Amino acid sequence: MHASHRSAAGFNPVPAHAFYDGGRFDSTPYQPYGFLYVGFAVGAAVSEVLLRSIPFRQDGGPRLIPRVAVEGRSLSFLQLATDLEVVSLMSGSDLAAVGQDSWLVHAEGAEYPQTRDWGHWIREQTKPWAQGFVWPSKREPADRVAIVFEDRCPDAPLMPTGAAAVDFGTAEGEQWLNGVLSAYCAHIAPRQPERSE
């Protein structure tokens, strides 16, 4: 998932704040690098972006995703343009090899400053070969997610598959997204009726 005005395979050049906001393994001003997160399938891509910190409802109804979370966004389909060497964080032994356990890939957003710091340490230990990390999706455990580092990729590592992007700003795109979200007991919040004065 990406901002509709940006290239799907483009790296994010903006470092996260060292202590606030940002993603699990983003760069920071102290460790700057372009980065690109990908889900290996639609469910992981959608749920990792939209379902973070959205609790289940006690009445069993669908979780409502704020419309602002999907405004100006699209989902694109990419494929590898070249082989990549990545650090696997898939198993307990993989995580133990970097001095960690499942906390590193399951921590919630409040702890992302710490996971970013660990990610920077892993990057330093695997310099110059590691071009990214791969780990199980927290919100879709049957799938994987990855981050790719621009400074370790001499050539563009990903390219579009040729399948059309899904623009969530269209009625068709919203319907498609709600179809995906329904499997996760979630739905885009309905539009508020315009008030007349």
Buried (B, 14 or more C-beta within 10 A) or exposed (E): BBEBEBEBBBBBEEBBEBEEEBBBBBBBEEBEBBBBBBBBEBBBBBBBBBBEEBEEEEEEEBBBBEBEBBEEBBBBBBEEBEEBEBBBBBEEEBBEBBEBEBEBBBBEEEEBBBBBBBBBBBBEEBEEEBBBBBBBBBBBEEBBBBBBBBBBBEEEBBEBEEEEBBBBEEEEBBEBBBEBBEEBBBBBBEEEEEEEE
